Amino acid sequence: MDLFEKLLTNRGPLGSHSHYAHGYFTFPKLEGDIAPRMKFRGKEVLTWSLNNYLGLANHPEVRKADAEAAAEWGMATPMGARIMSGNSNVHEQLESELADFVKKPDAMLLNFGYQGVVSIIDALVDRHDVIVYDAESHACIIDGVRLHQGKRFVYSHNDMESLEKQLERATRWAENTGGAILVITEGVFGMSGNLGSLDKIVALKEKFSFRLFVDDAHGFGTMGATGAGTGEYLNAQDGIDVYFSTFAKSMASIGAFVASNEQVIEYLRYNMRSQIFAKSLPMPVTAGALKRLELLRANPELKDKLWEVVNALQSGLREKGFNIGTTESPVTPVFLNGQISDATQLTLDLRENYNIFCSIVVYPVVPKDVIMLRLIPTAIHTLQDVEETIAAFEKISQKLDKGLYSSPAVTA
């Protein structure tokens, strides 16, 4: 078979829907300044699908810092990979401040979050080592684990009994190979919104020998007394050996970082292939991240406002009988029962008739016959936005229960 013919025959679980989904359900275009209300296909919608947790995307100081950095340096500076010619005082200052913020001795900048996690895993372990990871880990962790040439074990999501069993297996394996054990989980799980049991995992270090790597993309800036993340919130930050987060959530930018002790960070600097062979983060992105971190640290009221909106949204949905699962974070899933065809009509109704734009998740990401609407509250949403959204959800839920979404006539 010709390679391209094969690709067209099997388009994948998401690509199989592209003929009708592209441009509306997938790859939609939200236009205008990043805000709770934006334009979708020429119409204003109330948006709950942007990870702009602290509202920094269009903060005037952020826009000013980004613009000034772009004017001073342009996007090309520094030119080259960090290890060759792309280092700067600004990059090192950002690393130092990030390490201090998350209470780790050192940190290293990464160009991208997804790529960064894959490459961290690749650098940390070799074929003699064993990886033990949470079953509901993000795709970047799964892909990093797939590249691992050694043994890997998966434990049931947040199930400490399951983790202990896998650690027992991993320990026996590592004893035979002379390798080590790396446990990987998330701080905040991005779909369900629940927290990784970091405190309980750290406690298992008394019984087993392993290092802990935590992807805290959704926890950085949103969780903990200072916003330093889920480890801070669960009093487990000291037990996290390798801490990762991205700038794409609370920092409303692009890029990422990894933090650990000085020896581990130095090792990663000289062994992470995705950074050794990639151009350095452009100066406007780096200087802009410094400003974002400054605002995050100096303005705790941003996190407080976020949680005011989160609590209003989640308590309001629960009071109306909606199932929002086990979330303990700003991530707010709403679980409904229905087919993919129901999900299509429901989403059209929400966007066209109620002007509500949120992400929709269906099989194979969630089980068959489940529709998940995923809402991301931010510090710049209002309580009026919350009331409007809950009222709309009540109406579409009633329609779903009555089977009205079986007919396409319900949409605009």
HELIX and SHEET records of a PDB file:
HELIX    1   1 LEU A    3  THR A    9  1                                   7    
HELIX    2   2 GLY A   12  GLY A   15  1                                   4    
HELIX    3   3 SER A   18  ALA A   21  1                                   4    
HELIX    4   4 PRO A   60  TRP A   73  1                                  14    
HELIX    5   5 ASN A   89  PHE A  101  1                                  13    
HELIX    6   6 GLY A  113  LEU A  124  1                                  12    
HELIX    7   7 ALA A  139  LEU A  147  1                                   9    
HELIX    8   8 MET A  160  THR A  177  1                                  18    
HELIX    9   9 LEU A  198  ALA A  203  1                                   6    
HELIX   10  10 LEU A  204  GLU A  206  5                                   3    
HELIX   11  11 THR A  230  TYR A  233  1                                   4    
HELIX   12  12 GLN A  237  GLY A  239  5                                   3    
HELIX   13  13 GLU A  262  ASN A  271  1                                  10    
HELIX   14  14 ARG A  273  ILE A  276  1                                   4    
HELIX   15  15 MET A  283  ALA A  298  1                                  16    
HELIX   16  16 PRO A  300  GLU A  319  1                                  20    
HELIX   17  17 ILE A  340  ASN A  353  1                                  14    
HELIX   18  18 LEU A  383  ASP A  401  1                                  19    
HELIX   19  19 LEU A  404  SER A  406  5                                   3    
HELIX   20  20 PRO A  408  VAL A  410  5                                   3    
SHEET    1   A 4 LEU A  30  GLU A  31  0                                        
SHEET    2   A 4 ARG A  37  PHE A  40 -1                                        
SHEET    3   A 4 LYS A  43  THR A  47 -1                                        
SHEET    4   A 4 ILE A 356  PHE A 357  1                                        
SHEET    1   B 7 ASP A 106  LEU A 110  0                                        
SHEET    2   B 7 ALA A 256  SER A 260 -1                                        
SHEET    3   B 7 VAL A 242  THR A 246 -1                                        
SHEET    4   B 7 ARG A 211  ASP A 215  1                                        
SHEET    5   B 7 ILE A 181  GLU A 186  1                                        
SHEET    6   B 7 VAL A 130  ASP A 134  1                                        
SHEET    7   B 7 LYS A 151  TYR A 155  1                                        
SHEET    1   C 3 THR A 332  ASN A 337  0                                        
SHEET    2   C 3 VAL A 370  LEU A 375 -1                                        
SHEET    3   C 3 SER A 359  VAL A 361 -1                                        
END                                                                             
